[in-house]
Amino acid sequence: MAFDSFRDFVNALDRAGELKRISEPVATELEITEIADREMKLPGGGKALLFEKPTINGVISPFPVAINTLGSHKRMALSMGAESVNEVANELGALMKAKPPTSFKDAIKLLSLALDLRHAKPKTVKSGSCKDVIHKYDAPAVSKSWPKAPDVINPASFNPQPPTLANIPILRCWPLDGGRFITLPCVVTRDPDTGERNLGMYRIQIYDDKTTGMHWQLQKVAARHGRRYYEKGERMPVAIFIGGDPMFPFAATAPLPDGLDEFLLAGYLRKKSVELVKCETNDLEVPANADFVIEGYIDPTEPLREEGPFGDHTGYYTLPEPYPVFHVTAITHRKDAVYPATIVGIPPMEDFYIGGASVKLFLPIFKMNFPEIMDIALPAEGVFHNLVFVSIKKTYPMQAYKIMHGLWGMGQMMFTKYIVVVDADVNVHNTSEVLFHLTANTDPQRDSIYTKGPSDVLDHATSEIASGSKMGFDATKKIPGEGFKRAWPPLIKMDAAVKAKVQKLIDGKP
């Protein structure tokens, strides 16, 4: 299902009973974070929140703030227009297994799968609602006269002042943060050599009304693009958009193979081609239905600037480090824009559900490389990369170690510090069950492995930034060839007939 705007998605959450409104003025400085953090810690992720009167330094913003909109399994499914994320993952899995047809029946089935991709390719349009209001920093703001859309949410009164980084309700999340941060920015860059586009998500610290930090980490695609511009000594165009269809930020964080356009994934998931419009002050393209667009550039001749601290998804503050400075050349926005935000910190938070959906969606791709994999889970306590549980159908000795090394070599899995491999009958989404098998099925020296590799730049525990060690645990049942010379005992299980009989007694049936 395609959403025409972030407001459209918020309205859908409202109709589904997944939205709480806060009509009282609430400060974008820390107060929204405290309310959102309490909500996110509720069982199942709580509800999405709409702050109708967010304040910036005590002044009510014309733009409402929506937060925790993807912070539950149900809301993640709603964002994809599905009953569950598993439903979407199964569709993608079927597509990945598609083979050349050998009969008319197979041809019809393959055609049906192909039609699912009919809207995947993005297309360029001349203009869109993201340009309702245009403010170029060397020119006055321009406002188009667009009719008010009938909405469940009453749009805020239009602010005639030109949009700037100072009057968008950007949050200051935590007490020691270095300033206000855009927390759901979709950052568009382009490879200067190949022209390939990348859509990533990197936090944006506001320095003043015309400059920000650009926290693209060492291993990110945008950082690679940036290095080429620095080598060439050319000014780098960058576009940041916020809002629009909720599949945009999801696609920006998805572990896609390098070089694959994230807008293809967004188009597939929303079942409608993403319409892109050219920016006002550079040649990059952004979604025509985005809520806010911030255009600008990075100057490779300019010194780096300290960025941070920032209360991060690790549960700790990341300390200041030098990063490029982004200079704003234009800001455009919808007349009825909603500002989407998130917060990160000690788990569980909204990002747990976003990351979990990514794992489910891309599990079929993992299985193509490793057919023995049954399931993968990233427990909330592992804050994404730190801890991964994997269940496999084990058929030969040392197979668990093959999976560890294979996963460490796949994209962002290189950041994983701990991998625990269990047998196929273990539910990896039940942390208690995994820990039971980890402690019961392992001899620490025999069943663990250490290795070295790249680490998350945000990991404060490594001795060197972006470089550290990893550990894997084989918690599977040991078989001949793995150094285990004793009989493996059976797991305690009640007789099936007795269980059925007792269940009937409990249910009051004869």
C-alpha positions in Angstrom: 0.0 0.0 0.0 1.4 3.4 -1.0 1.0 6.4 1.3 0.8 9.8 -0.3 2.4 11.5 2.6 3.6 10.8 6.2 0.3 12.5 7.3 -1.5 9.9 5.2 0.3 7.1 7.1 -0.4 8.8 10.5 -4.1 8.9 9.6 -4.0 5.2 8.8 -2.5 4.5 12.2 -5.2 6.6 13.8 -8.0 4.6 12.0 -6.3 1.4 13.2 -6.3 2.5 16.8 -2.5 2.7 16.8 -2.2 6.4 17.6 -2.1 8.5 20.7 -2.5 12.3 20.4 -0.9 14.8 22.7 -2.7 18.1 22.3 -0.9 20.0 25.0 2.3 21.9 24.1 5.4 19.7 24.6 9.0 20.9 24.2 11.1 19.4 21.5 14.0 19.8 24.0 14.0 16.5 26.0 10.3 16.4 26.9 9.2 14.6 23.7 12.0 12.1 24.3 10.9 11.3 27.8 7.3 10.7 26.7 8.3 8.7 23.7 10.8 6.6 25.7 8.1 5.6 28.2 5.8 4.6 25.4 8.4 2.6 23.6 9.2 0.6 26.7 5.6 -0.6 27.0 4.8 -4.2 26.0 4.7 -4.6 22.3 6.1 -1.1 21.7 3.1 0.9 22.9 1.4 3.3 20.5 2.5 5.8 17.9 2.5 9.4 19.2 1.4 12.6 17.5 2.5 15.8 19.3 0.1 18.3 17.8 1.8 21.4 19.5 5.5 20.8 19.7 7.4 23.8 20.9 10.8 25.1 19.9 12.3 27.3 22.6 8.8 27.8 24.0 7.2 28.7 20.6 4.6 26.3 19.1 5.7 24.9 15.8 3.3 24.9 12.8 4.3 21.3 12.2 3.2 18.4 14.4 5.7 15.7 15.4 5.0 12.0 14.9 7.2 9.5 16.7 7.2 5.7 17.3 5.1 5.2 14.2 7.1 2.1 13.2 7.6 0.9 16.8 5.6 -2.3 16.8 5.2 -5.4 14.7 1.6 -4.3 13.8 2.7 -0.8 12.7 5.6 -2.2 10.7 3.1 -4.4 8.8 0.7 -1.5 8.4 3.5 0.6 6.8 3.8 -2.2 4.2 0.1 -2.5 3.7 0.2 -6.1 4.9 -1.2 -8.3 7.7 2.3 -9.1 8.9 5.9 -8.6 7.8 6.2 -12.4 7.4 3.6 -12.1 4.6 5.7 -9.6 2.7 8.9 -11.7 3.4 7.2 -14.8 2.0 6.2 -13.0 -1.2 9.8 -11.8 -1.7 11.1 -15.3 -0.9 8.8 -16.7 -3.6 10.1 -14.1 -6.1 13.8 -14.9 -5.2 13.1 -18.6 -6.0 11.5 -17.9 -9.3 12.9 -20.1 -12.1 12.4 -20.1 -15.9 9.0 -21.6 -16.7 8.8 -25.1 -18.0 5.0 -25.2 -18.6 2.1 -22.8 -19.2 1.1 -23.1 -15.6 4.6 -22.1 -14.5 4.6 -19.2 -16.9 1.4 -17.8 -15.5 2.8 -18.2 -12.0 6.1 -16.4 -12.9 4.1 -13.6 -14.7 2.2 -13.1 -11.5 5.4 -12.7 -9.6 6.8 -10.4 -12.2 3.7 -8.2 -12.0 4.4 -7.7 -8.4 7.5 -5.7 -9.5 5.6 -3.6 -12.1 5.8 -0.5 -9.8 9.3 -1.1 -8.5 11.3 1.2 -10.8 11.2 4.9 -9.7 10.2 7.5 -12.2 10.9 11.2 -12.5 8.1 13.8 -12.4 8.2 17.6 -12.9 7.0 18.6 -9.5 5.3 17.5 -6.3 3.9 18.4 -3.0 7.4 18.5 -1.4 7.7 21.9 -3.2 4.5 23.5 -1.9 6.8 25.9 -0.1 10.3 26.7 -1.5 13.0 28.7 0.3 16.3 29.1 -1.5 18.8 30.7 0.8 19.7 33.3 -1.8 16.0 34.0 -2.7 12.7 34.7 -0.9 10.3 31.8 0.0 7.7 30.8 -2.5 4.3 29.4 -1.4 2.0 27.6 -3.8 -1.8 27.8 -3.2 -2.7 24.2 -2.7 -6.2 23.1 -1.5 -6.4 21.8 2.0 -6.8 18.0 2.0 -9.6 16.4 4.0 -7.8 14.8 6.9 -8.3 13.1 10.2 -5.6 15.4 11.5 -6.3 19.1 11.3 -3.3 20.6 9.4 -1.5 23.3 11.4 -1.9 26.8 10.3 0.4 27.7 7.5 3.5 29.5 8.7 4.3 32.4 6.2 7.9 32.6 7.5 10.5 30.9 5.3 11.4 27.4 6.5 14.7 27.1 8.2 16.5 24.6 10.4 15.5 26.9 13.3 11.8 26.6 12.9 11.4 22.9 12.0 10.6 20.9 15.2 13.9 19.0 15.3 14.5 17.2 18.6 17.1 17.6 21.2 16.8 14.1 22.5 19.1 13.5 25.5 20.6 15.9 28.1 24.3 15.5 27.0 23.5 15.7 23.2 25.6 18.3 21.4 22.4 19.9 20.0 19.3 19.2 18.0 19.4 16.1 15.7 17.3 15.0 12.8 16.8 11.4 13.6 14.9 10.0 10.6 16.8 11.7 7.7 16.9 10.0 4.3 20.2 11.1 2.8 20.6 11.0 -1.0 24.1 11.0 -2.6 25.5 9.9 -5.9 28.7 8.2 -6.9 30.7 10.8 -9.0 32.2 8.1 -11.2 29.3 5.7 -11.9 26.3 7.9 -11.2 24.8 5.3 -8.9 22.5 6.7 -6.3 22.5 5.8 -2.6 19.8 6.3 0.0 21.1 6.1 3.5 20.3 7.3 7.0 22.9 9.2 9.0 22.0 11.4 11.9 22.1 15.2 11.3 23.3 17.5 14.0 22.1 21.1 13.6 24.9 23.6 14.0 22.9 26.7 13.0 20.2 27.7 10.5 22.5 27.0 7.5 24.9 24.2 8.5 24.7 20.7 10.0 27.0 17.8 10.7 26.9 14.8 8.3 27.5 11.7 10.4 28.2 9.1 7.7 30.4 6.4 9.2 33.5 5.0 7.8 32.0 1.9 6.2 28.8 3.6 4.8 28.2 4.0 1.0 27.8 7.8 1.3 31.2 8.0 3.0 32.7 6.2 0.0 31.0 8.7 -2.3 32.3 11.5 -0.2 35.9 10.2 -0.3 35.8 10.3 -4.1 34.6 13.9 -4.1 37.4 14.7 -1.6 39.9 13.0 -3.9 38.6 15.0 -6.9 38.4 18.2 -4.9 34.9 18.8 -6.1 31.9 20.1 -4.2 29.6 17.2 -3.3 25.8 17.7 -3.7 23.7 16.1 -1.0 19.9 16.1 -0.4 18.1 15.2 2.8 14.4 14.4 2.8 12.2 13.7 5.8 8.8 12.0 5.7 6.7 10.9 2.7 5.9 7.2 2.5 7.1 5.3 5.6 8.9 2.8 3.3 11.5 5.5 2.5 13.2 5.4 6.0 12.8 1.7 6.1 14.5 1.3 2.7 17.3 3.7 3.8 18.2 1.4 6.7 17.7 -1.9 4.9 20.8 -4.1 4.3 20.7 -3.9 0.5 23.7 -5.1 -1.6 25.9 -2.2 -2.6 24.8 -0.5 -5.8 21.1 -1.6 -5.6 18.8 1.4 -5.6 16.9 1.7 -2.3 14.0 3.3 -4.2 13.5 0.0 -6.0 12.9 -1.7 -2.7 10.6 1.1 -1.5 8.6 0.9 -4.8 8.3 -2.9 -4.4 7.1 -2.7 -0.8 4.6 0.1 -1.4 3.4 -1.6 -4.7 3.7 1.8 -6.5 6.6 3.4 -8.3 8.3 6.1 -6.3 7.9 9.4 -8.0 11.1 11.5 -7.9 11.5 15.2 -8.5 14.7 17.1 -9.1 16.0 19.4 -6.3 15.9 23.1 -6.7 19.7 23.8 -6.2 21.4 20.6 -7.3 20.8 17.7 -9.7 19.8 15.0 -7.1 16.3 13.6 -7.0 14.0 13.2 -4.0 10.5 11.7 -3.5 7.9 14.2 -4.8 5.7 13.4 -1.7 8.3 14.0 0.9 7.3 16.3 3.8 10.6 18.2 4.1 13.6 18.4 1.7 16.9 20.0 2.8 19.3 20.6 -0.1 22.9 21.5 0.1 26.5 20.5 -0.4 29.7 19.4 1.3 32.9 21.3 0.5 36.0 19.0 0.4 38.3 22.0 1.0 36.7 22.8 4.3 38.0 21.3 7.6 36.0 18.6 9.3 34.0 19.7 12.4 33.3 18.0 15.7 29.9 16.2 15.7 28.2 14.9 18.9 27.9 13.8 21.6 24.7 11.9 20.8 22.7 9.5 22.8 22.8 6.5 20.5 21.2 3.1 19.8 24.0 1.5 21.8 22.4 2.9 25.0 25.5 5.1 25.5 26.5 8.5 24.2 28.8 8.5 21.2 31.5 11.1 21.9 32.4 13.9 19.5 34.3 13.0 16.4 35.2 15.1 13.3 32.8 14.8 10.4 32.0 16.8 7.2 29.9 20.0 7.4 26.7 20.1 5.3 25.8 23.5 4.0 22.1 24.2 3.3 21.2 25.9 0.0 17.4 25.3 0.0 14.6 23.9 2.2 11.2 22.9 0.7 8.2 21.3 2.3 4.6 20.3 2.0 2.1 22.9 3.2 0.6 20.3 5.5 3.9 18.7 6.5 4.2 16.4 9.5 7.7 16.0 11.0 8.6 12.3 11.6 11.2 11.6 14.3 12.5 8.8 16.4 14.7 8.4 19.4 17.4 5.8 20.2 18.8 4.8 23.5 18.7 1.9 25.9 16.5 -0.8 24.3 13.8 -1.7 23.6 13.2 1.3 21.3 11.4 1.8 18.0 14.5 0.8 16.0 14.2 -2.8 17.4 11.0 -3.3 15.3 12.5 -1.7 12.2 15.6 -3.9 12.4 13.5 -7.0 13.1 11.4 -6.3 10.0 14.6 -6.0 7.9 15.8 -9.4 9.2 12.5 -11.1 8.3 12.4 -9.4 4.9 15.9 -10.4 3.9 15.9 -13.9 5.5 15.1 -15.4 2.1 18.3 -13.8 0.7 20.3 -15.2 3.6 18.8 -18.6 2.9 19.9 -18.4 -0.8 23.5 -18.2 0.4 23.0 -20.5 3.4 20.2 -23.0 2.8 20.7 -24.6 6.2 19.6 -21.4 8.0 16.1 -21.8 9.4 15.7 -18.4 11.2 17.7 -15.4 12.5 16.9 -13.0 15.3 18.5 -9.8 16.6 17.4 -9.6 20.3 16.7 -6.1 21.5 19.5 -6.4 24.1 22.0 -6.6 21.3 21.1 -3.2 19.9 21.2 -4.5 16.3 24.8 -5.6 15.6 26.1 -6.8 18.9 24.2 -10.1 19.2 22.7 -12.4 16.6 20.9 -15.7 17.1 20.8 -18.2 14.2 19.1 -21.6 14.0 20.3 -24.1 11.4 19.4 -27.6 10.1 22.7 -29.2 10.9 23.9 -32.1 8.7 27.7 -32.2 9.0 30.5 -31.4 11.5 31.6 -27.7 12.1 28.6 -26.4 10.1 27.9 -23.8 12.8 31.3 -22.3 12.2 30.7 -22.1 8.5 27.6 -20.0 9.2 29.4 -17.7 11.6 32.2 -16.9 9.1 29.7 -16.5 6.3 27.5 -14.1 8.2 30.5 -12.0 9.3 31.3 -11.6 5.6 27.8 -10.2 4.7 27.3 -6.5 4.6 26.5 -5.0 8.0 26.7 -8.4 9.6 30.5 -7.6 9.8 29.7 -5.5 12.8 28.2 -8.4 14.8 30.2 -9.0 18.0 28.5 -12.3 19.2 26.8 -15.0 17.1 25.1 -17.9 18.7 24.2 -20.8 16.5 21.5 -23.3 17.7 19.6 -26.2 16.2 16.5 -25.9 14.0 14.0 -26.7 16.7 15.1 -23.8 18.9 13.0 -20.6 18.7 15.6 -17.9 18.2 13.0 -15.2 19.0 12.8 -16.6 22.5 16.0 -15.3 24.2 15.4 -17.5 27.3 15.2 -20.6 25.1 18.4 -19.7 23.3 20.3 -18.9 26.5 19.2 -22.3 27.9 20.7 -24.1 24.9 23.8 -21.9 24.9 24.6 -22.9 28.5 23.4 -26.5 28.2 25.0 -27.4 24.9 28.4 -25.8 25.0 31.8 -26.4 26.5 33.3 -22.9 26.5 36.7 -23.8 25.1 35.6 -26.3 22.6 32.5 -24.5 21.3 33.6 -20.9 20.9 35.7 -19.1 18.4 37.4 -15.7 18.4 38.2 -13.7 15.3 38.9 -10.1 14.3 37.3 -7.7 11.9 35.6 -4.3 11.3 33.5 -2.9 14.2 30.7 -0.4 14.4 32.1 3.1 14.6 29.6 3.7 17.4 30.9 0.9 19.5 32.6 2.5 22.5 34.0 -0.8 23.9 36.6 -1.5 21.1 40.2 -0.5 21.8 40.5 1.1 18.4 37.6 2.9 16.6 36.0 0.7 13.8 38.2 -2.3 14.6 37.6 -5.1 17.1 37.1 -8.7 17.8 34.1 -11.1 17.5 33.0 -14.3 19.2 30.9 -17.2 18.0 29.2 -20.0 20.0 28.2 -23.4 18.6 25.2 -24.2 20.8 24.1 -27.0 18.5 23.9 -30.7 19.4 27.4 -32.2 18.9 27.9 -34.9 16.3 30.8 -37.2 15.4 33.7 -35.2 14.0 33.4 -32.3 16.4 35.5 -33.7 19.2 32.6 -34.9 21.3 33.2 -38.6 22.4 30.3 -39.2 24.7 26.6 -40.0 24.2 24.4 -37.0 23.8 21.5 -37.2 26.1 17.9 -36.6 25.0 16.0 -33.4 25.9 13.3 -34.0 28.5 9.9 -34.1 26.8 6.5 -35.4 28.0 4.8 -38.2 26.1 2.5 -36.8 23.4 -0.5 -39.0 24.4 -0.2 -37.9 28.0 0.0 -34.2 27.0 -3.2 -34.6 24.9 -5.0 -36.5 27.7 -4.1 -33.9 30.3 -5.1 -31.0 28.0 -8.6 -32.6 27.6 -8.9 -32.7 31.4 -7.9 -29.1 31.7 -10.4 -28.1 28.9 -13.1 -30.1 30.8 -13.6 -32.5 27.9 -14.3 -36.3 28.5 
